[in-house]
């Protein structure tokens, strides 16, 4: 959940920063842009995390425009997961992407919000998200391509361009030499090899993705890699998770069934205690707002920060107040 957008919403329309940029395009605080061709209903295939952009192709061929910038593997899951040859450098489910091993600038004022002694580097459940959203790794940088004989990328960090270039340029589309990253922080900086080249343009029908371009300086985003308190009560500004499983996770069990549901905030324990990570609050596959068949909560949040669901979960600051006592 980025805080970077807030000050830019109120700036003049003449500024490059995200905000209201005229009648043609508007940046939405909840992260959802109605100009997107994704329906945001049904499954991940209908969200912007479907990097094949099949929903765009079916809607009139617009997705093919992106083929100059990334390999179109023709499959939804392969951009993140593989059943064979997963990345051994990160403890993430069948992970198929290269990762940045932790070259991040992290929050450095811990005493201002009581985090002293609890801040660390992003864990696996953040590095997976940052492997696209920090703008350092090509969005098509995977280890195992679809089909046989497509395995060979073992490195950490940016894409192995020679390997990615081996994806065929016929049939399912591939590109030679143009493997774009999502983009630098808020779409600023060098955009020549980034999706931000187009997806940060004011007054355009193209969805504006700058809100999701975090960069590697994480000091003005919600803190990740921070250990959650283990004592609770008067004077502690945090709620206690209902379920804690050491060396795995803790979670807020809203329905009391003892299971970590997709629409429940969880804290990931990599051996140092439950910690807040990107996936604590976000599920990249999407959470239906009121159950199957309804629109996913914007920004892939686990709990709505605006409208309660049928079970009464959510509402104004609903996600924030799951962890914080205010």
C-alpha positions as CSV (number, residue, x, y, z in Angstrom):
1,X,0.0,0.0,0.0
2,X,1.9,3.0,-1.2
3,X,1.8,6.4,0.4
4,X,3.6,8.1,-2.4
5,X,0.5,9.1,-4.3
6,X,-1.1,11.2,-1.6
7,X,0.8,14.5,-2.0
8,X,0.5,14.4,-5.7
9,X,-3.2,14.2,-5.8
10,X,-3.5,17.9,-4.8
11,X,-0.9,19.3,-7.1
12,X,-1.6,21.3,-10.2
13,X,-2.8,19.5,-13.3
14,X,0.3,20.8,-15.1
15,X,2.6,18.6,-13.0
16,X,3.8,15.2,-14.1
17,X,2.8,13.6,-10.8
18,X,-0.2,11.4,-10.5
19,X,-3.4,13.1,-9.8
20,X,-6.3,14.6,-11.7
21,X,-4.8,15.3,-15.1
22,X,-7.8,16.7,-16.9
23,X,-10.9,15.1,-18.3
24,X,-9.1,12.4,-20.2
25,X,-7.5,10.5,-17.3
26,X,-7.8,10.4,-13.6
27,X,-5.7,8.6,-11.0
28,X,-7.7,6.7,-8.5
29,X,-6.7,6.3,-4.9
30,X,-7.9,2.8,-4.8
31,X,-5.6,1.8,-7.6
32,X,-8.3,0.7,-10.1
33,X,-8.5,2.5,-13.4
34,X,-11.8,2.0,-15.3
35,X,-10.0,2.5,-18.6
36,X,-8.5,-0.9,-18.1
37,X,-10.0,-3.7,-20.3
38,X,-9.9,-6.1,-17.4
39,X,-13.3,-6.8,-15.9
40,X,-11.8,-7.5,-12.5
41,X,-14.4,-10.2,-12.0
42,X,-14.2,-14.0,-12.0
43,X,-10.5,-15.0,-11.8
44,X,-6.9,-13.7,-12.1
45,X,-7.3,-14.1,-15.9
46,X,-9.6,-11.1,-15.8
47,X,-7.2,-8.8,-13.9
48,X,-4.2,-6.8,-14.9
49,X,-2.0,-9.6,-13.4
50,X,-2.8,-11.6,-16.5
51,X,0.3,-10.5,-18.4
52,X,-0.8,-12.3,-21.6
53,X,-3.4,-9.5,-21.7
54,X,-5.7,-12.0,-23.3
55,X,-8.7,-10.0,-22.1
56,X,-7.3,-7.1,-24.2
57,X,-6.8,-9.3,-27.2
58,X,-10.3,-10.7,-27.0
59,X,-11.6,-7.1,-26.7
60,X,-10.1,-6.1,-30.0
61,X,-6.5,-6.9,-30.4
62,X,-5.0,-4.2,-28.1
63,X,-2.9,-6.6,-26.2
64,X,-0.8,-7.4,-29.3
65,X,0.6,-3.9,-29.0
66,X,2.5,-5.0,-26.0
67,X,4.3,-7.8,-27.8
68,X,7.3,-5.5,-28.7
69,X,8.0,-5.1,-25.0
70,X,7.7,-8.6,-23.5
71,X,7.4,-12.2,-24.4
72,X,3.8,-13.3,-24.6
73,X,4.0,-16.7,-23.1
74,X,0.3,-17.3,-23.7
75,X,-0.3,-18.5,-20.2
76,X,-1.5,-16.6,-17.1
77,X,0.3,-18.5,-14.3
78,X,3.8,-18.9,-16.0
79,X,4.8,-15.3,-15.4
80,X,5.1,-16.2,-11.7
81,X,4.8,-20.0,-11.2
82,X,6.1,-23.2,-12.7
83,X,5.4,-26.9,-11.7
84,X,9.1,-27.8,-12.5
85,X,12.4,-26.1,-12.1
86,X,11.3,-23.4,-9.6
87,X,13.6,-20.8,-8.2
88,X,15.7,-22.3,-5.4
89,X,16.9,-18.9,-4.2
90,X,13.6,-17.9,-2.6
91,X,11.1,-19.7,-0.4
92,X,8.0,-19.0,-2.5
93,X,5.5,-21.4,-4.0
94,X,6.8,-22.8,-7.3
95,X,8.4,-19.5,-8.0
96,X,9.3,-19.0,-11.7
97,X,10.6,-15.4,-11.6
98,X,14.1,-14.1,-11.0
99,X,14.3,-11.9,-7.9
100,X,16.1,-8.9,-6.5
101,X,17.8,-10.5,-3.5
102,X,17.3,-7.5,-1.3
103,X,19.0,-4.4,-2.7
104,X,16.5,-2.0,-1.1
105,X,16.6,1.1,0.9
106,X,14.3,0.4,3.9
107,X,12.6,2.6,6.4
108,X,15.2,4.4,8.5
109,X,13.2,6.4,11.2
110,X,12.0,3.5,13.3
111,X,11.5,5.5,16.5
112,X,8.9,7.7,14.9
113,X,6.4,4.9,14.8
114,X,7.7,2.6,17.5
115,X,9.5,0.1,15.2
116,X,12.9,0.2,16.7
117,X,14.6,-3.2,16.7
118,X,11.9,-4.8,14.5
119,X,12.7,-3.6,11.0
120,X,14.4,-6.0,8.6
121,X,14.8,-6.5,4.8
122,X,11.7,-7.6,2.8
123,X,11.1,-11.3,3.2
124,X,10.1,-13.8,0.4
125,X,6.4,-12.8,0.6
126,X,7.5,-9.3,-0.4
127,X,10.4,-10.1,-2.8
128,X,8.0,-12.0,-5.0
129,X,5.9,-8.8,-5.4
130,X,8.9,-6.6,-5.7
131,X,10.3,-8.7,-8.5
132,X,7.9,-6.8,-10.8
133,X,7.0,-3.7,-8.8
134,X,10.5,-2.4,-7.9
135,X,11.2,-1.8,-11.6
136,X,14.5,-3.6,-11.8
137,X,13.5,-6.9,-13.4
138,X,11.8,-7.5,-16.7
139,X,8.2,-8.5,-16.4
140,X,8.8,-11.6,-18.6
141,X,12.0,-12.6,-16.7
142,X,11.2,-16.2,-15.8
143,X,13.2,-19.4,-15.3
144,X,11.1,-22.0,-17.1
145,X,9.3,-21.1,-20.3
146,X,6.2,-23.1,-21.4
147,X,6.8,-26.3,-23.3
148,X,9.8,-28.6,-23.3
149,X,13.4,-27.3,-23.5
150,X,12.6,-23.8,-22.2
151,X,14.6,-24.0,-18.9
152,X,17.8,-22.2,-18.4
153,X,17.6,-18.9,-16.5
154,X,19.1,-19.3,-13.0
155,X,20.3,-15.9,-12.1
156,X,19.2,-13.5,-9.5
157,X,18.3,-9.9,-10.5
158,X,17.7,-8.6,-14.0
159,X,16.7,-10.7,-16.9
160,X,19.1,-12.9,-18.8
161,X,18.4,-11.3,-22.1
162,X,19.9,-14.0,-24.2
163,X,17.7,-16.6,-22.6
164,X,14.6,-14.5,-22.9
165,X,15.4,-13.9,-26.6
166,X,15.2,-17.6,-27.2
167,X,11.5,-17.5,-26.9
168,X,10.2,-17.9,-30.5
169,X,9.2,-14.8,-32.5
170,X,6.4,-16.7,-34.3
171,X,3.2,-18.2,-32.9
172,X,3.2,-17.0,-29.3
173,X,4.9,-13.7,-29.6
174,X,8.4,-13.0,-28.3
175,X,10.6,-10.0,-28.6
176,X,14.4,-9.7,-29.1
177,X,16.2,-7.4,-26.8
178,X,13.1,-5.5,-25.6
179,X,12.2,-7.0,-22.2
180,X,10.6,-4.2,-20.3
181,X,10.5,-3.6,-16.6
182,X,7.3,-2.2,-15.0
183,X,9.0,1.1,-14.5
184,X,11.0,3.2,-12.0
185,X,9.5,4.9,-9.0
186,X,6.2,6.5,-10.0
187,X,7.1,6.4,-13.6
188,X,9.9,8.9,-13.3
189,X,13.5,8.5,-14.6
190,X,14.5,6.5,-17.7
191,X,11.4,5.1,-19.3
192,X,12.9,3.8,-22.6
193,X,12.8,0.2,-21.5
194,X,9.8,0.3,-19.1
195,X,6.1,-0.2,-19.3
196,X,5.9,3.3,-17.9
197,X,6.9,4.5,-21.4
198,X,3.2,4.4,-22.2
199,X,1.5,3.6,-18.8
200,X,2.4,6.9,-17.2
201,X,0.9,9.3,-19.8
202,X,-1.7,11.9,-18.7
203,X,-4.9,12.4,-20.8
204,X,-4.7,9.0,-22.3
205,X,-7.0,6.0,-22.4
206,X,-4.0,3.8,-21.5
207,X,-4.2,2.7,-17.8
208,X,-1.9,4.7,-15.7
209,X,0.3,2.3,-13.7
210,X,2.5,4.8,-11.9
211,X,0.9,4.1,-8.5
212,X,2.3,0.6,-8.7
213,X,5.9,1.6,-9.6
214,X,7.5,1.4,-6.2
215,X,11.2,1.6,-7.1
216,X,13.8,0.2,-4.7
217,X,13.5,3.0,-2.1
218,X,10.8,1.6,0.2
219,X,11.0,4.4,2.9
220,X,7.7,6.0,1.8
221,X,5.7,2.8,1.4
222,X,4.0,0.8,4.1
223,X,6.8,-0.9,6.0
224,X,7.5,-4.5,5.0
225,X,9.9,-6.9,6.7
226,X,8.9,-5.6,10.0
227,X,8.3,-8.0,12.9
228,X,4.9,-7.8,14.5
229,X,4.6,-7.3,18.3
230,X,4.3,-10.4,20.4
231,X,2.8,-8.7,23.5
232,X,-0.6,-7.0,23.5
233,X,-2.7,-5.1,25.8
234,X,-3.0,-1.5,27.2
235,X,-0.6,0.9,25.4
236,X,0.1,-1.5,22.6
237,X,-1.2,0.0,19.3
238,X,-1.7,-3.4,17.6
239,X,-4.4,-6.1,17.7
240,X,-3.4,-9.7,18.5
241,X,-3.8,-12.3,15.7
242,X,-6.3,-15.0,16.6
243,X,-4.0,-17.8,15.2
244,X,-0.2,-18.1,15.4
245,X,1.7,-21.0,13.9
246,X,5.4,-20.6,14.8
247,X,7.8,-20.5,11.8
248,X,4.9,-20.3,9.4
249,X,2.5,-17.4,10.0
250,X,0.0,-15.7,12.2
251,X,-3.4,-14.5,10.9
252,X,-6.5,-12.6,11.9
253,X,-9.1,-15.4,11.8
254,X,-12.2,-13.3,10.9
255,X,-14.6,-16.3,10.5
256,X,-13.1,-18.4,13.4
257,X,-12.5,-21.5,11.3
258,X,-8.7,-21.8,12.1
259,X,-7.7,-21.5,8.5
260,X,-5.9,-18.6,6.8
261,X,-8.4,-17.5,4.2
262,X,-7.6,-15.4,1.2
263,X,-9.6,-12.5,2.7
264,X,-7.8,-12.5,6.0
265,X,-4.7,-10.6,6.8
266,X,-1.7,-12.8,7.6
267,X,1.8,-12.2,9.0
268,X,4.7,-14.4,7.6
269,X,7.2,-16.0,9.9
270,X,10.6,-16.8,8.3
271,X,12.1,-17.8,11.6
272,X,12.3,-14.4,13.4
273,X,8.6,-14.1,14.3
274,X,5.5,-13.1,12.3
275,X,6.3,-10.1,10.1
276,X,4.3,-7.8,7.8
277,X,5.1,-8.4,4.1
278,X,3.4,-7.3,0.9
279,X,1.3,-10.4,0.8
280,X,0.0,-9.7,4.3
281,X,-2.4,-7.2,2.8
282,X,-2.4,-8.1,-0.9
283,X,-3.3,-11.3,-2.7
284,X,-2.1,-11.2,-6.3
285,X,-4.9,-13.5,-7.5
286,X,-7.6,-11.1,-6.3
287,X,-10.3,-11.2,-3.6
288,X,-13.9,-10.9,-4.7
289,X,-15.6,-8.1,-2.8
290,X,-18.7,-10.0,-1.8
291,X,-17.9,-13.6,-2.8
292,X,-17.5,-15.4,-6.1
293,X,-18.8,-13.5,-9.1
294,X,-18.3,-10.1,-7.6
295,X,-15.7,-7.5,-8.5
296,X,-12.3,-8.0,-6.9
297,X,-11.3,-5.5,-4.1
298,X,-9.2,-2.8,-5.8
299,X,-5.4,-3.1,-5.6
300,X,-5.7,-6.8,-4.8
301,X,-6.3,-6.0,-1.2
302,X,-7.4,-8.8,1.2
303,X,-9.9,-6.6,2.9
304,X,-11.7,-3.6,1.5
305,X,-10.7,-0.2,2.9
306,X,-14.0,1.3,1.7
307,X,-17.1,-0.9,1.5
308,X,-17.8,-3.8,4.0
309,X,-18.5,-7.2,2.4
310,X,-21.6,-9.3,3.2
311,X,-19.9,-10.5,6.4
312,X,-19.4,-6.9,7.6
313,X,-15.6,-7.1,7.1
314,X,-14.0,-4.0,5.7
315,X,-15.4,-0.4,5.6
316,X,-13.5,2.8,6.0
317,X,-9.9,1.9,6.9
318,X,-11.0,-1.7,7.4
319,X,-7.7,-3.2,6.3
320,X,-5.7,-0.8,8.4
321,X,-7.8,-1.4,11.6
322,X,-7.3,-5.2,11.2
323,X,-3.8,-4.8,12.6
324,X,-3.8,-1.3,14.2
325,X,-5.8,-0.2,17.3
326,X,-6.8,3.4,16.8
